[in-house]
Amino acid sequence: MVARSHDPSFIELFTPKLVTVLRERYGLADLKADVVAGLTVAIVALPLSMAIAIASGVTPDRGLYASIIGGFIVSALGGSRFQIGGPAGAFIVLVAATVATHGVDGLLLATFLSGLMLAAIGLLRLGTFIKYIPYPVTVGFTAGIATIIFASQLKDLLGLSLDGPEPGPFIPKLEALGRALPTASGAAIAVAALSVATILLVRRLRPHWPSYLIAVALASILTVLLQLPVETIGSRFGGVPSSLPAPHLPDLSWARIQAVLPAALSFTLLGGIESLLSAVVADSMSGRRHRSNCELVAQGLANIASSLFGGICVTGTIARTATNVRAGAHGPVSGMLHSVFLLLFMMAAAPLAAYIPLSALAGVLAVVAWTMAEKHQFGTLIRASVGDAVVLLATFGLVVFRDLTEGILVGFGLGVLLFLHRMAQAVQVDRPDTGNGDGRVPYDSTLATDRDVVVYKISGAFFFGAAAGVAAALDRIGEHPKAYVVDFSAVPVIDSTAAATIEGFARKARRQGTVIYIAGARRPVLRALLAHGVRRPLVRFKSDPADALAAARRTASSAA
């Protein structure tokens, strides 16, 4: 006897993975594994959190707050065993633009509102729809973000001095940086080059070592020993606090909410996509399955908490999550410990952060941008098909030269149109005795028709994109038989436009005195046809094409 499947309950959908892991008799060996993994991830997250915050136009401590507060909640309440939450490079563009327009207070409010939206999306179980973002769109916006991140680091990589604020848009930014090239600092370039070379060398020779932290530490030591004239965290920001600030609500006035709402929507869209992509990566590496809606609720709560403590946006971070899995993490405790280790560092070693050269952090982000650009996938999609290349390049171009959200939305729209076009081309209308006029073998010779009965088989998803083609095929029928059999057994879905097309064909056939039999329609398809008036006396339904053909021949004989 086969057990019947059932839809998961609310409790099953929103139970954090931490609870699941603890129910599995979490032991000392599991804790040891999570301690090692958590420490490993913290070492990776430490320089990245500060570098991403600086690149986003805020002080480095706000990146640490996001990793400590937001990262802890993502792991404690999330739907993935291995997800690591914190500031992500993908948000640099949006955060920097929001800070430039609305200030840090506006950023915190947008992060707070985004958290509410993410939690609501999860509770409404809409997380499953985010997976429908086409692959060329994700590759395009990721490559676009990587390009913008790299461009944003050129100033610190080269040690340039600008006459005014650095422009945000891509082309004006490059023009301003180009004019400032004569101010380039040899010391800054050397420190950045040393950082990049150290990261690449450590990854090649000792791939399990924390290359980012080693590069930043080495650059800081050499900067202090050689007294290099480069900007540091201390010279620009005055260092990093050694404790968390007291939580406080952002300004929730209606006017302020309206002002930052577009930014909050952008944070929500990107945060949902980024966090679920990261969870999928963790699933593919570990063989586990995440709970997408539970994960979104946790991401929402993490962003709310991060904003209360002055932190920037939190999302699932693919590189740190992958590091967590590779380090042998057993469950969410490793992510919680990663936040605890970051807090301990901030409390014990915050003064040391003042010596970190900004050019070294720029080198770290340059490597991050190069890694996240997905160059191989980009080239593959360019060569795959014209349609995929158009979606990819449109998304990439709009992200770089216009706006991240605009790029995602336009890319998604083009991807949907491309999919609909391909699906419409896949729908076929075949005659069993003649094929479709393109050299194909007739689909079933046993249903060969005579002059009084014509059989047509529709194959594929019958929807508005294919309705016009199917209607044209049916209208091309030159003969006037006494009965039609329309085989729907290979139609998985039908929409209202397609049902209306069949209804119009049936009315036309009835005026000519022809009886129509619809055969093999699945229950959802049958319901859609009935709802749009495709019923007796217009048509007659049979469950099997052979039965319909037999009934049609009897009808033709009686009408003779």
N, C-alpha and C positions, 0 to 999 in steps of 0.2 A: 504494500500500500504506500503510495507516494504522499508525503506530507505536504499540506497546502502552505504556500508562502503567505506571509502577512506583512502589511506595511509596518515599519518600525514605529513604536510609540514615541511620544514627546520625550519621555525620560531617556529612551534608547538613543534618540537623535542628539540630545544635548548633554549627555553624561561626559564630562571631561575625560580625556585619556588618562589623566593622572589617577582618577578613581579606578579605571579599568586595570591599570598597572598595579595599583596597590591591592586590588582584589586577587591578583595572581600570585599572592604570597611573596611580596617584595622582600628580598633578603639582603644580608650583608654583602654578598658578592655583587649583587645588583647595584648597591649603593656605592661600592668601590669603583665599579665601572662608570657610574654616573659622575662621581667626583673627578675622575681623570678626564672624562669627556667635557665636563663643565669647565674645568680649569683650562683645557685646551682651547675651547671656544672663547673663553674670556680673554685669553692672550691674543687671539685673532681679533676679537671685537673691540679691544681697548683702543688701538690706534685708528681703526675704521670709524668708530663712533665719533671720535673727535674730528677726524678728517672730514667726514660727511657733514657734520654740524658746521664746521668752518666754511666748507664749500657752499653750504646753504645760506650763508649770510648771517649766522648767529654764532654765539660763543661756544667753545668746545664742550663746556659743561652740560649744555642742553642736549647734546648727543649722548652723553653718559647717563643723564637722567632718563632719557628714552629707553636706553638699554637696561638700566637697573629696574625702573618701575614697570615700564611696558613689557620688557622681556620676561620679567617674573610672572606677570599676569597671563601672557600668551602661553607660557609653559604650564602654569598651574590650572588654567581653565580651558585651554584649547582642545581642539579635536584631533590633533596630531601628536604622536608619541615623540617626535624628534624636532618639531618646529622651534627655531630660535627667532625671537622677535627683537626688533630694534630699528634704528634708523637705517634706511636703505639708499643706495646711490640713485635708484630710480626716482626718488622724491626730491633730489637736489634742485632740479629745475623749478618744480612747482613751489617748493618751500622758499627758494630765493626770490621768486617773483612775488609771492605773497608777502614776504618781509619787506620787499622794496615798495609795495603798494600800500600795505596796511600796518606795517610795523610788527614787532614781536608780539604785542598784545593781540593784534589781528590774527597772527599765525596760531597762537594758543587757542583762540576762539574757534578758528576754522578746524583745528585738530579736535577740539572738544565736540563740535557739531558732526564732524566726520565719524567720530567714535559712536555717537548716537545713531547715525545712519547705518553704519556697518552692523551694529547690534540689531537694529530693526530689520535689516535685510536678512540676517541670519535667523532671527525669530520667525520671520515670515516664510522661511525656507526657500529663499530665492537664490541661495548660493549655488545651486546646481546649474543655474542659467549662465553663470560667469564662464563655465567651461565651453560655451559656444563661441567664444572669441576665436576667430580663425587664426591658424598658425602663422600665416604671413603677417598678420597684424601684430602679433606678439613679437615676432622677430624684427619687424620694422620699427616698432616703438622702442624696443630694447636697444637696437643699433643706433637709433636717433638719440636716445638718452645718453648712450656711451659717447657719442660724438660731442654732445653739449657738455658733458662732464669734463671731457678732455680739454675742450676749449676754455672751460671755466678755470682750469688749473694752469693755463699758460702763463698767467701773470706771476704766480708764485713759483712755477717751474723755472722761469727765466729771471725772476727777481725784478720785474718791471715796475717803474714808477709812472703812474698815470696822472694827468693834469686834473682830472675830476673823477667822479664815480665811474666804475666800470659798467658799460652798457649791458643790458640784459639780452636783447635780441642778438642773434648769431652774427649776422653780417656787420652791424655797427660794432659789436664786440671785437671782431677780427680787425676791423679798420682801426679802432682805438689802440689795440695791442700792436698793430703794425707800426703806427706812428710812434709808439713808445719803445720800439726795439733799441734805439740808441742808448736807453737807460738800463739795458740788461746787466745783471750782476754775474760776474764770473764765479763768485763764491756760491751763489744760489744755484747756478747751473751745475756746478760740481757736486754740491750736496744732493740735488735731485737725481743726477746721474748715478751717484754712489748708491742712493736708495733703490733705484730701479735695478741696477746691476746686482745689488745684494739680494733683492727679492728673487730675481731670475736665477741667480747662482744657487741660493739655498733651495729653491724649488727643484732644481736639477740634481743637486748632490744629496740633499737631505729633505726630501719632500714632506716628511712628517714634522719638521721643525717649524716654528712660527715665523715665517719669513717676514711678514709685515713688522712684527715687533722687533725682530733682530735688526731690520733695516733702519727703523726709526731710532732704536737705542744706539746703534753704531753712529748714525748721523749726528745724534745729540751729543754723544761723547766727543766726537771729533770737532764739532762746532765749539764746544766749551774749551777743549784743550788747545785748539789752534786759534781761538778767539776770532772766528770767522764773522765777517760783517753781514750777517743774514738775519731776517726777521724771524722771531720765535713766538711761541704762544704767549710767553711772558711779555715780550715787547709790544705785541699788538693787543692782547686781551688782559694782561696782568695776572695770568695764571689760572688755575682751576680751583674752585672751592673744595674744602675737605669734608663737606657734609651735605646732606640733602636739604633743600629749602622747605619751608613750611608750605603745605598745600593751600591753594586759594583758587576760587572760581574766577574765570575770565569775565570780562564785561559782557553781560547777557542782554544789553539793551536791544530793542527791536531794530533800531537803525543800524547798529553795529552788526547784528546778525544778517541783515539784508546785504550789507556791504561785503561780507566775507563768504556768503553762501556759495557763489560760484567756485571759489577756491575749495570750500569744504566738499562740494560735489566732486571736484577733480580728485581730491585726496581719497574720497570714498571709492571712486571707480578704480583708480590705480592701486589703492590698498587692497581692495578685494581681489583684483586680478593677481597682483604680486604675491599675496599671502597664499592663495590657493595654488598658484603655480609652484611655489616653494614646497607646499605640502605634497603636491603630486611628485615632485623630485624626490622627496623623502620616501614616499611610498615605493617609487621605482627602485630606490637603492636598498630598501629594507624588506620589501615584500609585504608591508603592512598596508592598511587602508585607513585614511583619515575621515573624519566626520566634517564635511565642508561647512554646514550651517553652524555647528558648534564652534568651529574655528573662526568664523566670521564674528560670532558673538564675542568671543574672547578678544579678537583683534579690536572690536569696538570698545570693549571695556578697557583694554590696554591703552588705547588712544585717549580715552576720557581721563584715565589716571595719569598718563604722561603729561597731558596738558595742565592738570591740577598742580603738578610739581614743576612746571616750567619746561618740560621736555618737548621735543619735536615729534613729528609723525612716527608711528610705529607700524611695522608690517613684518611679514615673514621674510627672512633674508636667506636667499638661496645658497650663497657661498658658506655662510656660517651654519646653516642647517645641514648642508652636505658635510662640513667639517665635523659636526656633531655625530652624524651617522658613522663616518669613517673612524672617528675616535672611539667607537665601541659603546656609545650610549645605550642604556637599557630602556629608558623612558623619559618622561617630562622632568624628572628630578634633575637631570643634567642641565636643562635649560634654566631651571630655577637657581641652581648652584652657580651657573655662569653669571647671573645677575648679582648674586651674593659676592662672588669673587671680585666683580667690578666695583661694588660698593666698598669692599675692604681696601681695594687699591686706592680708590678716591680718598678714603679716610686716612690711609697710612702714607701714601706716596704722592699726594696731589702736588706738593711743591716741585717735584721733579718734572712735572709736565710743562712747567714754564720754560724749560731748556729745549723743548722739541722745536726744531726748525720747521717753519711752514713749508719750505721747499721740499723737505723730506716727506711731509704729509701729502703734498701735491704729487710727489713721485708715487706714493702708495695709490692715490686715486687714479693716476694715469695708468697704472697696471690694472686696477680694477676696471677702468673703462675699456681697456684693450681686451680683457678677459670676457667681459659681459657683452661685447659687441656681436658675438655669435657669427663670426666671419664665414665659417664653413656653411652654416645654414643659410646665410644671406646669399652666398654664391649658388648654392643648390636651388633655392627658390627662383633666382633670376633665370637659371637654365631650365627649370621644370616646365613652365608654361607661360604664355603671354599673360593670361589672367592673373596667375599668382604673382608674376613680376610687377604688374600694374598695381595690385593691392599693396605689395611690399614697398614699392618705391613711393607710392602716394602717402602711405603712412609715415615712412621715413622722412620724406621731404617736408610734410606738414609739421611733424614733431620738431624738426631742426629749425625750419624757417618760419613757422607760424606759432602753433600751440600744441602742447601734448594732448590735451583732451580732444581738440579738433582732429588731430591726427588719428587717434583711436576711433573716434566716431565715424569719420569719413572712411577709414580703412575697413571698419566693421560693415558699413553700408555697402562698400564695393565688394567685400567678401560675400555678403549675403546675396547681392545681385549675381555674382559669379556662380555661386552655388545654385541659385534658382535656375540660371541659364543652363547649367550642366544637368540639373535634374529634369528640366523640361526637355532637353535633347534625349534623355534616357527613356522617356515615355514613348512606347511604340503601339501602333495599331496595325495588327496583322490579319491577313486572310489565311485560313488553313490550306487552301488549295493553290494560292498564288504567291504567298509570301508578301513582302511589302514593296515589291518593285525594285529592290536594291540588291538582288542576287541571293538573299537569305533563303534558306530552306523553309518551306511551310512548317508552322509550329506543331501541327498534329494532323497527319494525313487521314486519320480515322474520322476526322470531322469535316472531310471534304464536302463541299456544298453542292447543291443542285441549283437549277435556275430559279426555283420558287423559294428557297431558303438560303439566306446569306449569313455566314458566321463571321464575327469579328472578335478578336481578342485584344484587350487593352492591357499593357504591361507597364508597371512602374507607378510611382507616386503621381496620382492624377490631381493636379492642383492648378491654380490660376495661371502659372507660367506655362503649363502644357495644354491648357484648355483650348486655346486658339488653334494649336496644331491638330489636336484630336478632332475638333469641330470641322476643320478643313478636310481632314481625312474622311470623316463621315459624309460630308457634303459632296465629296467627289464620287460617291457611289452612283454609278450611272443607271444600273438596273432598278427595276421596281418589283422586288420580290413580294411574296405574300406573307413572309415572316422574316424577322431578323433575330439572331441570337447574338447578344453582346456578352462575351465572356469576361467577367470581372475577377476571376480567381487569382490573377497575378497583380491585383491592385491592392497595395497595403493600406493606403490612405486616400481620402478624397476630400476636397474642400467645397465651399458653397459655390464657387465659380464653376468648378467641374460638374457639380450636381446640376446646376442650372443649364450647363451645356447639354447634358444628357436629357434633361426635361424638354429643352427646345427641340432636340432631335426626335424625341418621342412624339411630340405634338405634330411635327412635320410628317412623320411616318404615319400617324393615325389619320391625318387628312388624306393621305394617299391610300388608306385602307389596309395598311400593313400592320401586323401584330409584332410587338417587340417582346422578346424574352431576355431577361437579365439573369445570368447564371453565375453561381459561385461567389456571390458578394459576401465578404466577411461582415460580421455583425456591426462593427463601427461604420463600415462603408454603407451597409444597408440602412442604418439609422439616418445617415446623412442624406441618402437618396430619398427616403420617405419624408424627411423633414422638409425637403424642397419640392414636394409634389410629384416625385417620380414613384407613382403607385398606380394601382388599378383605377380606372380602366386603361390608363396610358400604357402600362407595361405589365408583364407577368413575371414573377420571380420563381426561379428554380435553384435548388442548392447545388446541382451538379450540371456541368455543361452537356454531358451526354443525355441527361433527362430533358434538358431544355431543347436540345436538337430533336429528340424524339417527339416532344410536344409540338415543336414548330412544324415538323413534317406532317403530323396529324392535322394541324391547323391548315396547312397548305393543301392537303388532300381533300379536306372537307369544303374548302373554298373553291375547289376546281369545278 
